[in-house]
């Protein structure tokens, strides 16, 4: 699953179908060169991306027992 592509296409979908949302806010920020809004949007997307990747990695560690380290000192 490519979350970055989904987020990018959400902006396109909002623009094409005229659904107001965060993507439209970002497009307007680009048009009016609103740097704080662009920075906040990119920070939000970055935090979401890192958070989702962290959750997936933790779930992967929880599901796959081969990734766990034996704490008793054995191999």
C-alpha positions as CSV (number, residue, x, y, z in Angstrom):
1,X,0.0,0.0,0.0
2,X,1.4,3.3,-1.0
3,X,0.0,5.9,1.3
4,X,1.9,8.8,-0.3
5,X,0.2,8.1,-3.6
6,X,-3.2,7.9,-2.0
7,X,-2.7,11.3,-0.3
8,X,-1.5,12.9,-3.5
9,X,-4.4,11.6,-5.5
10,X,-6.8,12.8,-2.7
11,X,-5.6,16.3,-3.7
12,X,-6.4,15.7,-7.3
13,X,-9.8,14.2,-6.5
14,X,-10.7,17.2,-4.3
15,X,-9.7,19.5,-7.1
16,X,-11.5,17.7,-9.9
17,X,-14.8,17.1,-8.0
18,X,-14.7,20.4,-6.2
19,X,-14.8,18.8,-2.8
20,X,-13.4,21.3,-0.2
21,X,-10.8,19.7,2.0
22,X,-7.2,19.8,3.1
23,X,-6.0,19.2,-0.5
24,X,-7.9,22.2,-1.7
25,X,-6.4,24.2,1.2
26,X,-2.9,23.2,0.1
27,X,-3.6,24.1,-3.6
28,X,-4.9,27.5,-2.5
29,X,-1.8,27.9,-0.3
30,X,0.4,27.3,-3.3
31,X,-1.5,29.7,-5.5
32,X,-1.3,32.5,-2.8
33,X,2.2,31.5,-1.7
34,X,1.1,31.0,1.9
35,X,4.2,29.4,3.3
36,X,3.0,28.7,6.8
37,X,0.0,26.7,5.5
38,X,2.2,24.8,3.1
39,X,4.6,24.0,5.8
40,X,1.9,22.9,8.2
41,X,0.3,20.7,5.5
42,X,3.6,19.0,4.7
43,X,4.4,18.5,8.4
44,X,0.9,16.9,8.9
45,X,1.4,14.6,6.0
46,X,4.9,13.7,7.1
47,X,3.7,12.9,10.7
48,X,0.9,10.8,9.3
49,X,3.3,8.9,7.0
50,X,5.8,8.2,9.8
51,X,3.1,7.3,12.3
52,X,1.5,4.8,9.9
53,X,4.8,3.3,9.1
54,X,5.6,2.9,12.8
55,X,2.3,1.2,13.4
56,X,2.8,-1.2,10.5
57,X,6.4,-2.0,11.7
58,X,5.1,-2.7,15.3
59,X,2.3,-4.9,14.0
60,X,4.8,-6.7,11.8
61,X,7.0,-7.3,14.8
62,X,4.0,-8.5,16.8
63,X,2.8,-10.9,14.1
64,X,6.1,-12.4,13.0
65,X,7.8,-14.4,15.9
66,X,11.1,-14.7,13.9
67,X,11.7,-11.0,14.6
68,X,11.7,-11.3,18.3
69,X,14.9,-11.6,20.3
70,X,15.3,-14.3,22.8
71,X,15.9,-12.6,26.2
72,X,17.2,-15.8,27.9
73,X,20.5,-15.6,26.0
74,X,19.8,-18.5,23.7
75,X,19.8,-18.4,20.0
